[in-house]
Amino acid sequence: MRELGAIVFTIAFVVFAWSLASASESNQALKSCLQYYGYHPKDFDTFDFTKPAKCHSDYRIGVMKTEYAEMRDFLKHNPRYRVPGQSNNRCWGKPRVMPFESSYIRHNGDGFYASVTYKDTLPAGCYENGPWDNRELNGENR
C-alpha cells in the first residue's frame, strides 16, 4: 500500500512540475520580444520596455484578430447563436408552420363567437436538437 502511495505521489509531483515548467504562447512571445530587443535582467532599471511592449501588443492583436475572424465565420454559418436560447433551434430562419388551418371571430348580438380549426398533423423535425456547427454541413441548412 505504501508503494502505491509513493507511485501516486511521484506521478502527481511530475505532472505538477511539468505544468509549472510549460509557459503559455503569450509568455513565449513576450520572451522572444524581450530577447529581440536585447533585454537582460541586470538592465531592468535602465531598459526601455516600450519597443518590447509594442511587439507583444502586436502579437496579442494578431491572436485576437484570428479568434474574431473564426467567431465571425462561425456566426455567419450559425446565426441562431446570436440570439440567447436559440442555439438548438433547427428551424431558425425558416418560415413558421402554424398549427391551425383557419380561425375566425364573429360578433353576435350579445358577445363574440370564436373558432379555431387545427391541422391533423404537423411536420416533424423542428424541435429536435440541431448540429452544433453548420459549417460541417458543407453549406446546407437543415
C-alpha positions as CSV (number, residue, x, y, z in Angstrom):
1,M,0.0,0.0,0.0
2,R,2.9,2.4,0.8
3,E,4.4,1.6,-2.6
4,L,1.2,2.6,-4.4
5,G,1.0,5.8,-2.4
6,A,4.6,6.6,-3.4
7,I,3.9,5.9,-7.0
8,V,0.8,8.2,-7.0
9,F,2.8,10.9,-5.2
10,T,5.6,10.7,-7.7
11,I,3.2,10.9,-10.7
12,A,1.4,13.8,-9.2
13,F,4.7,15.6,-8.5
14,V,5.9,15.1,-12.1
15,V,2.6,16.4,-13.5
16,F,2.7,19.4,-11.2
17,A,6.4,20.2,-12.1
18,W,5.7,19.8,-15.8
19,S,2.7,22.2,-15.6
20,L,4.8,24.8,-13.9
21,A,7.6,24.5,-16.5
22,S,5.3,24.9,-19.5
23,A,4.6,28.5,-20.4
24,S,1.8,30.0,-22.4
25,E,2.2,31.1,-26.0
26,S,1.8,34.7,-25.0
27,N,4.6,34.4,-22.4
28,Q,6.8,32.8,-25.0
29,A,6.1,35.7,-27.5
30,L,6.9,38.2,-24.8
31,K,10.2,36.4,-24.0
32,S,11.1,36.4,-27.7
33,C,10.3,40.2,-28.0
34,L,12.5,40.9,-25.0
35,Q,15.3,38.8,-26.4
36,Y,15.0,40.5,-29.8
37,Y,15.4,44.0,-28.2
38,G,18.4,42.8,-26.1
39,Y,16.8,42.7,-22.6
40,H,18.8,41.3,-19.8
41,P,17.7,41.2,-16.1
42,K,20.7,43.2,-14.9
43,D,19.5,46.1,-17.1
44,F,16.0,46.1,-15.6
45,D,16.2,49.6,-14.1
46,T,17.6,51.3,-17.3
47,F,15.9,49.2,-20.0
48,D,13.3,50.9,-22.3
49,F,10.4,48.5,-22.4
50,T,8.3,50.4,-24.9
51,K,9.5,48.5,-28.0
52,P,9.1,45.0,-26.5
53,A,5.7,46.1,-25.2
54,K,4.6,47.2,-28.7
55,C,6.0,43.9,-30.1
56,H,4.0,41.9,-27.6
57,S,0.9,44.0,-28.2
58,D,1.1,43.4,-31.9
59,Y,1.3,39.7,-31.2
60,R,-1.8,39.8,-29.0
61,I,-3.7,41.9,-31.5
62,G,-2.9,39.3,-34.2
63,V,-4.2,36.5,-32.0
64,M,-7.4,38.4,-31.2
65,K,-8.0,39.1,-34.9
66,T,-7.6,35.4,-35.7
67,E,-10.1,34.5,-32.9
68,Y,-12.6,37.1,-34.0
69,A,-12.3,36.0,-37.7
70,E,-13.1,32.5,-36.6
71,M,-16.0,33.7,-34.5
72,R,-17.4,35.8,-37.4
73,D,-17.2,32.8,-39.7
74,F,-19.0,30.6,-37.1
75,L,-21.7,33.2,-36.6
76,K,-22.2,33.7,-40.3
77,H,-23.0,30.0,-40.7
78,N,-24.8,29.7,-37.4
79,P,-26.9,32.9,-36.9
80,R,-29.0,31.3,-34.2
81,Y,-26.1,31.6,-31.8
82,R,-26.6,35.4,-31.9
83,V,-29.9,35.1,-30.0
84,P,-30.0,33.7,-26.5
85,G,-31.9,30.4,-26.2
86,Q,-31.9,29.6,-29.9
87,S,-28.7,27.5,-30.2
88,N,-30.6,24.2,-30.6
89,N,-33.4,25.6,-32.8
90,R,-33.2,23.7,-36.1
91,C,-36.0,25.8,-37.6
92,W,-34.1,29.1,-37.1
93,G,-34.7,31.3,-40.1
94,K,-37.3,29.1,-41.7
95,P,-41.0,30.1,-42.1
96,R,-43.1,29.1,-39.2
97,V,-45.7,26.4,-39.6
98,M,-48.9,27.3,-37.8
99,P,-50.8,24.5,-36.0
100,F,-54.2,25.7,-37.2
101,E,-55.8,25.9,-40.7
102,S,-58.3,28.6,-40.0
103,S,-59.7,30.8,-37.3
104,Y,-62.4,33.5,-37.0
105,I,-64.2,35.7,-34.6
106,R,-67.9,36.6,-35.1
107,H,-69.8,39.3,-33.4
108,N,-73.2,38.1,-32.1
109,G,-75.8,40.3,-30.6
110,D,-74.7,39.9,-27.0
111,G,-71.0,39.0,-27.5
112,F,-68.5,37.2,-29.7
113,Y,-68.1,33.7,-31.1
114,A,-64.5,32.4,-31.8
115,S,-63.5,29.3,-33.6
116,V,-60.2,27.7,-34.5
117,T,-59.6,24.7,-36.8
118,Y,-56.4,22.8,-36.1
119,K,-54.4,20.7,-38.5
120,D,-54.4,16.9,-38.2
121,T,-50.6,16.7,-38.4
122,L,-47.6,18.9,-38.1
123,P,-44.2,18.4,-39.8
124,A,-41.6,16.8,-37.5
125,G,-38.0,17.8,-37.0
126,C,-38.2,21.4,-35.8
127,Y,-37.9,20.5,-32.1
128,E,-35.0,18.1,-32.4
129,N,-31.5,19.2,-31.5
130,G,-29.6,20.7,-34.4
131,P,-25.9,20.3,-35.1
132,W,-23.5,22.4,-33.2
133,D,-21.8,23.9,-36.2
134,N,-23.4,24.3,-39.6
135,R,-20.1,24.7,-41.3
136,E,-19.7,20.9,-41.2
137,L,-22.8,20.5,-43.4
138,N,-21.0,22.0,-46.5
139,G,-23.3,25.0,-46.7
140,E,-26.5,23.1,-46.3
141,N,-29.0,24.3,-43.7
142,R,-31.3,21.7,-42.1
